[in-house]
């Protein structure tokens, strides 16, 4: 079993550059809680592996996860990112521009994810990353499976819920929702699941059918 030192080493194995560190500072200042570098590197890796051209992100934040995703996507790929906070998306747009990604590569949509996702095309996406309202994660899963092509990947951030998911005595609504999400993903025959112990946890699954 990996030690805390090994997990810290893995988390920092692919370091953030100045652009990501700046975006992280912006996110922390406004309470957007950016993903950690290990999680970002994993998103970039997965986007590369699936040769992602179309990616949906639920929870724009201030652009940290979106920048990792864009760097892993095809040069002609488009990131569609949904968030309820206009100010967060304004900061994310600034981050993407500073990184040299043109407006044609990014589609930012303001609003609740459960209002926006049903409007997106069935089977039209290579990857979906969800890092928003934890109690809506199960609904995001339903939408994600519909949105993904065969071989596409869905990823959920904060899958450990601040280290509470593994503790059965923790019964707050967010923890219960993520614990139930894990069971659903693990038992869904359409999916092949994986739990990655990076950051606050990444739950990933490939759509098989």
VOGU-3710 file (C-alpha; in Angstrom, 3 decimals, decimal comma):
1> xxxxxxxxxx> 0,000/0,000/0,000  1,251/3,455/-0,900  2,522/5,590/1,959  1,562/9,245/2,422  5,002/10,200/1,101  4,433/8,141/-2,053  0,999/9,694/-2,581  2,495/13,166/-2,205  5,200/12,234/-4,718  2,536/11,053/-7,183
11> xxxxxxxxxx> 0,518/14,231/-6,658  3,492/16,416/-7,556  4,979/14,165/-10,268  3,624/16,403/-13,060  3,959/19,922/-11,624  1,847/22,956/-12,417  3,353/25,724/-14,490  2,975/29,448/-13,844  -0,327/29,668/-15,755  -1,901/26,920/-13,685
21> xxxxxxxxxx> -0,549/28,335/-10,440  -2,032/31,742/-11,310  -5,396/30,162/-12,129  -5,242/28,225/-8,859  -4,682/31,421/-6,868  -7,676/33,045/-8,548  -9,822/30,023/-7,760  -8,802/29,923/-4,109  -9,494/33,652/-3,744  -13,114/33,203/-4,862
31> xxxxxxxxxx> -13,697/29,830/-3,183  -13,731/27,777/-6,394  -11,499/25,029/-4,889  -9,357/23,991/-7,882  -8,297/20,373/-8,408  -4,782/19,434/-7,316  -1,948/18,864/-9,823  -2,132/15,065/-9,741  -5,815/15,162/-10,642  -5,120/17,668/-13,391
41> xxxxxxxxxx> -2,383/15,500/-14,847  -4,771/12,534/-14,799  -7,414/14,527/-16,700  -4,838/15,602/-19,270  -3,657/11,997/-19,629  -7,177/10,615/-20,055  -8,097/13,264/-22,612  -5,000/12,286/-24,577  -5,691/8,544/-24,303  -9,214/8,866/-25,716
51> xxxxxxxxxx> -8,012/11,332/-28,386  -10,660/13,717/-27,112  -12,164/16,130/-29,577  -15,327/16,982/-27,594  -15,270/17,253/-23,807  -17,914/18,396/-21,330  -16,881/19,863/-17,996  -19,423/20,340/-15,206  -17,986/22,993/-12,903  -15,773/25,504/-14,737
61> xxxxxxxxxx> -14,259/26,971/-11,596  -11,557/29,425/-12,623  -10,125/27,291/-15,404  -7,623/24,975/-13,716  -9,249/21,677/-14,700  -10,307/23,096/-18,060  -6,727/24,048/-18,885  -5,486/20,550/-18,035  -8,222/19,095/-20,255  -7,487/21,407/-23,179
71> xxxxxxxxxx> -3,814/20,497/-23,055  -4,701/16,822/-23,386  -7,278/17,229/-26,153  -6,760/17,211/-29,899  -5,687/20,548/-31,424  -9,113/20,839/-33,055  -10,980/19,863/-29,891  -13,693/21,867/-28,143  -14,260/22,089/-24,405  -17,850/22,751/-23,309
81> xxxxxxxxxx> -17,825/23,931/-19,693  -20,871/24,606/-17,516  -21,020/26,675/-14,322  -23,598/28,678/-12,384  -21,085/31,414/-11,443  -20,511/34,031/-14,188  -17,500/35,481/-12,362  -15,813/32,075/-12,239  -16,311/31,656/-15,965  -14,959/35,139/-16,631
91> xxxxxxxxxx> -11,772/34,180/-14,777  -11,619/30,861/-16,612  -11,883/32,635/-19,956  -8,966/34,835/-18,894  -6,945/31,750/-17,965  -7,623/30,061/-21,314  -6,709/33,210/-23,241  -3,458/33,587/-21,294  -2,654/29,970/-22,195  -3,174/30,709/-25,886
101> xxxxxxxxxx> -6,437/28,834/-26,443  -8,719/30,636/-28,856  -12,387/31,234/-28,293  -13,270/28,630/-30,905  -11,810/25,914/-28,647  -13,997/26,818/-25,670  -17,749/27,009/-25,154  -18,667/28,383/-21,715  -22,322/27,952/-20,754  -23,788/29,626/-17,675
111> xxxxxxxxxx> -26,489/27,825/-15,725  -27,305/24,729/-13,686  -25,762/21,593/-15,131  -29,029/19,670/-14,937  -30,667/22,346/-17,086  -27,820/22,424/-19,623  -26,736/18,780/-20,003  -30,081/17,508/-21,373  -29,661/19,916/-24,285  -26,362/18,354/-25,391
121> xxxxxxxxxx> -26,202/15,659/-28,092  -26,466/11,934/-27,351  -23,180/10,121/-27,920  -21,490/13,311/-29,040  -18,661/13,487/-26,510  -15,410/11,692/-25,787  -15,102/12,672/-22,141  -17,128/14,224/-19,331  -15,580/15,649/-16,156  -17,884/16,443/-13,235
131> xxxxxxxxxx> -16,758/18,571/-10,287  -19,747/20,519/-9,056  -22,761/19,901/-6,776  -22,056/16,547/-5,105  -25,702/15,777/-4,427  -26,320/15,979/-8,183  -23,535/13,537/-9,089  -25,920/10,621/-9,660  -27,935/12,731/-12,095  -24,680/13,793/-13,782
141> xxxxxxxxxx> -23,850/10,105/-14,214  -27,135/9,473/-16,011  -26,519/12,387/-18,351  -22,855/11,478/-18,866  -23,583/7,927/-19,989  -26,023/9,349/-22,531  -23,560/11,958/-23,747  -20,554/9,654/-24,154  -19,641/7,698/-27,245  -18,602/4,078/-26,865
151> xxxxxxxxxx> -15,116/4,119/-25,345  -15,684/7,568/-23,858  -14,695/8,332/-20,279  -16,561/9,965/-17,408  -14,618/11,303/-14,402  -15,916/12,597/-11,071  -13,824/14,861/-8,864  -13,698/14,822/-5,040  -14,642/11,131/-5,012  -13,291/10,754/-1,458
161> xxxxxxxxxx> -15,395/13,711/-0,258  -12,693/15,053/2,063  -11,789/11,485/3,166  -15,305/10,808/4,441  -16,589/8,297/1,860  -14,554/5,405/3,273  -15,886/6,045/6,796  -19,358/4,411/7,115  -20,186/6,585/10,126  -20,150/9,712/7,925
171> xxxxxxxxxx> -23,718/10,289/6,722  -23,880/13,895/5,548  -25,779/14,367/2,253  -22,697/14,959/0,064  -20,891/11,893/1,399  -23,948/9,677/1,047  -24,473/10,856/-2,522  -20,880/10,149/-3,569  -20,887/6,785/-1,797  -24,028/5,830/-3,720
181> xxxxxxxxxx> -22,472/7,096/-6,946  -19,534/4,754/-6,427  -21,851/1,786/-6,020  -23,780/2,695/-9,157  -20,660/3,098/-11,271  -19,137/-0,129/-9,971  -22,293/-2,151/-10,657  -23,233/-0,679/-14,043  -22,491/-3,273/-16,737  -22,154/-0,496/-19,312
191> xxxxxxxxxx> -19,127/0,901/-17,477  -15,633/-0,212/-16,492  -14,706/1,719/-13,321  -11,498/2,907/-11,695  -10,800/4,825/-8,474  -7,655/6,937/-8,557  -6,179/8,013/-5,184  -5,044/11,424/-6,423  -5,992/14,694/-4,762  -9,384/14,259/-3,132
201> xxxxxxxxx> -10,086/11,217/-5,311  -11,040/10,679/-8,943  -13,726/8,176/-9,897  -13,427/7,274/-13,586  -15,298/4,908/-15,877  -15,190/3,916/-19,538  -18,446/3,440/-21,428  -18,357/-0,075/-22,910  -21,492/-0,286/-25,053
//
